[in-house]
Amino acid sequence: MAARKDIDGSASVPAFYGKELRWRREAAGLSLQQAVDGSFYGVSYLSEIERAQRRMPVDLARHVDQVLGTDGFFERRCEDVRKARSVGQAKYAERVLEAESFAETIDEWCPTVFPGVLQTEPYTRALFRAERPLEPQAETDAKVNARLERARLFGDDQRASEYWVILHESLLTLPVLPPAGMAEQLNRVAVLGRRRRIVPQILPWNGGAHPFMAAGTVLILTFGDAPPLVYTESLHSGVTVDDPAIVKRYQRSYDLLRAAALPPEASLALIEATAEDYRNGKQTR
C-alpha cells in the first residue's frame, strides 16, 4: 500500500485547517465515513477539506465539532479559511465559485451577459471597466485573471460534469465589444458546444413569457457528495440558496425554461451565424 501523503500545514490557512481536522479526527479514532455519518455530506467532501482543496461549510463544521467534541473549534475558524481563499472574487460569490469546481451538473441562466466561465479576456475586461472606470489597473487585472481561471472547468476532457447554459437571444447582438471581439466571444461558446464540453440553448427574444423573467443570473449546481445549491446574482450582491424545497422549485423552473428555448443544435447554428455576421460587418455597434 502506498504511503499516505502528508499535509503541509504551513502552506496556507486552509492547509493548516485541513491538517488540524485530520489530526483531530484520527485522534478520535474515526474514519472519514464515521465523521460524516449523520450529515448531508460524503466522504470525498471531507477528504478534500482535509487536503485544503475545498472549503468547510458552516453546517458541516458544526457537525464535525459535535462528533469530535471540539467545542466549536472548526466552526469558529471557517471565516479565517474563507478569507484566505479569496483572491479577486466578490465575497458574496466565493462559496458558489469554489463549489462549481466540484459540481456534477451546472445549469445556468444568463439574461444580460455571457457567463463568467465562457467569457473571453476582452469581454471580461470590458465589463469590469464599465463598472469601475477609475479602478487601478492592477485591481482590474486581478479580477480578470480570477474570472478567466474559472475556464479550467473545460480544460479536462475527462471531466464528468455537465454544463448547460441558457442565454437570452439579445446577448448575441448586444455590442459589448467591436465586431471582431464579439465574433471571438460567440466563437468561444460555439467551439465549446461543438466539442461537447457545454450544452448552450438560446431563448428567443420573441418567445413570450418564461419562468425566469423576474430573475437575474441563476446558477443551479448538483453534487455527488453534497446537497444541491442555487446561486442568484444582481449588480452588487449575490445569494446562495441551499434550502431543499426552494432548490427543487428552481430546478423545476429551469426545466420549463429549457423547454421554451431553442434546441441545442439550432442554438449553436444561430450563435455561429451571428458570429459570421460580425466577421462580415453585418452586425455593427
N, C-alpha and C positions, 0 to 999 in steps of 0.2 A: 504494500500500500504506500502511495506517495505521501511524503510528509506534508502536513497542512501548512499553508503559507501564513506566516505571522503578519500581524497588523502593526505598522509603524505609527504609533500614537502621536509622534512628534510631527508628522507630516502636515496635519491640519486639525482644526477643531472637529470636523466630522470624523476624522480618523481616530482622534482621542476618544470621542464619544462612543464610536463603534467598538474600539478595543475594550473600553470600560464595560460596555454592555456584554461583550463576550465573556470577559473575566467574571463578572457578577453571575452570569447565567451558569457558567461551568462550575463556579464555586458553590452554587446552589445544587449542583448535580443534575441539571435539567438539560435535555436535548432541545434543539430548535423547535421540534414539534410540541414538546411539553410546554415550552414557553409561550407558544401562540395559541394553544388549546383554549377555547372559550372566547377567542377574539374573532374578528371578521377577516383576519389576515393569514396568509400562507407562510410556509417555511422559507420559501425563497425570498419573500419580502424582508423577513427579519435577518436572514443571512446577508442580504445586500446592505442593510443598515449597518451591520457589524463590519462590513468591508468598506464602509464610507461611500457606497455607491447610490444610496437612497436616503431620503430624509425620514426621520421618525415622526409619524402623525401623532398629534396630541392624545387621541383616544387610545392608540397602541401604547404610547408611553405610560399612560395611566394604568393600562392592563399589565404591562411589564413591571411597573413599580409594585403593583399589588401582588403579582406572582412571585417576584424576587424579594419582596419585603424591603424595598429600598427607600421607603419614606419620601416618595415624590422626587427622587434624585433625577430621573430621566425626564420627567415632565418639566421640571424647572429649567433644564438645560436645552430644551427644544429650541428656544428662541436664539440661544447662542449659536447653535448649529445653522439655523436659518440665516442669520446674518452673515456667517462665514461663507455660505454657498452663494450669496447674492452678488453678482457682478454684472453690471449693465442691464439689470432687469428691474421692472417695476415690482415693488414689494407685493402688491395685490395679486400678481400673476405668478409668483415664484412656485407655489405648490403645483399648479397645473403644468407649468413649463417643465418641471422635473418629472412629473408623472407621465407626460406624453412619451418619454423615452422607454417606458416600461409597459405601455398600453398594448393590449391585443388588438383592439379596434379603436379608431378615431373617426368620429363623424363631425364634420364642421359645416356651419352655415356662415357665409360671409356676404353681406349685402352691399358694403361700401368700399372695401379694399381687398386686394388679394391676401390670402392668409400668410402669416409671417413665415411659415415653413416653405412657402412657394415663391417668395419674393426674390427678385434679383437685387444685386447690390445698389444699382441706381434707383430702383423703385423704393427700396427701404430708406435710402438716404434722403430722397425727395420728401417722404412722409415725415421723417424726423425734422428736416429743415423747415417744413411748412408749420410744424407745431411750435418749434423753438428756433426762430431765425437768428437770434443773437447768442445761442449757446456756443461755448468754446469748441473748437474742432475736436479736441481730444475726447470730450464727453460724448459728442455725437458719434465719433469713431467707435467708442466702447459699446454704445447701444447698437450700432450697425453690426459690429462683429458678433455680439451676443445673439442677435436675431439670425444672422446668417449661419451661426453654429447649429441652429435648430435643424438645418437641412440635412444633418447627419442621419436623420430618420430614414432617408432614402439612399444612404451610401452603402448599405449592406444588402446585397441581392438575396441573402438567405433570411432576411428579416421576415418574421411571420405575421407582423401586424398588418392590418388593413386600414388604409386611409381613404375615406370617402368625403368629398367636399362638394357642396352645392353653392354655386356662385350666381348672383343675380346678373342677368344679361347686360345691364347697364355698365357693369365693370369693364366689359370688353372694349367699350368705346369711350370710357372716361379718360381723357388725355392727361394722366398724371405726368407723363414723360413725352418728349418729342416722338415722332412716329417710329424711328429706329429703336428707341428704348422700349416703347410699347410692344413692338413686334418681338423683341427679345423676351419681354415678360410673358407674353402669351405663348411664345415658343417653349419656354421652360415648362409651363403647365402641360402643353401638348406632348412634349417629349416624355415627361414622366408618365402621362397617361398611356402613350403608345408602348412604353416599356413595361406597362402593367405594375408600376410602383404605386399609382394612385388611381382612384376612380372619380373623375370630375363629371358633374352634371351642371347644366345651365338652366336656371329658372327663367322662362321667357318674360320679358317686360310687360307683355300684354296677357299674361296668364291668369289674371284675376286675383281674387283673394286667396291667401295661403296662411298656414298656421303661425308663421314667424313674422308677420307684418309688423308687429309691435316690438320685435326683438332686434338687438344689435347682433354682434358676433356671438355665436353659440358653439361650444365645443363639448362633445359627449365622448367620454373615454370609458372603456371597459378593460378589466384586468383578469388574469388567471389566478392571482393570489391576493386580491383586494376588491372591495366593493366599487361599483362604478361611480364616476364623478361627472358633473356638469359644470362648465365654466361659462359665464356670460360677461361681456365686457362692453363698456361705453368709453367715452373720451378719456377720463382721468380716474377710472375706477373699474374694478372687476370683482365678481363674486363667484366663489366656488360652492357648489351645492352637492351635498352627499346624502341628503335625506332620501331613502329608497323610494318612497312614494312619489316624490317630486321628480326624481331622476326618471322614473318609469313614465311619467307624463311627458317629459321632454323626449324620451325615446319614441313614444307613440306619435308625437307631433312631428318628429323628424321623418318617421316612416311616411306620414301623409305628405310632407314636403317633397320627399324623394319621388313619390308617385306623381306629383304635379310637375316635376322638372322634365326636361328633355331626356331621352335615353342616353347612356354614356357615349355610344358611338356617334350619335347625332350631335351631342355636345362637343366632342372632340373635333368633328368636322367644322362646326361653327367657330370654335376657337382658332383652328388652323386657317380658315378662310378670312377671319378678321385680321390675323397676323399678316397674311398675304396682302390684304388691303393696305395695312400700314406700310408695308415694304414698297408697295406700288404707288403710294401717295394718295390713295382713295379715302383714307381716314386722316383728317387734319385736326390741328388744335383749334 
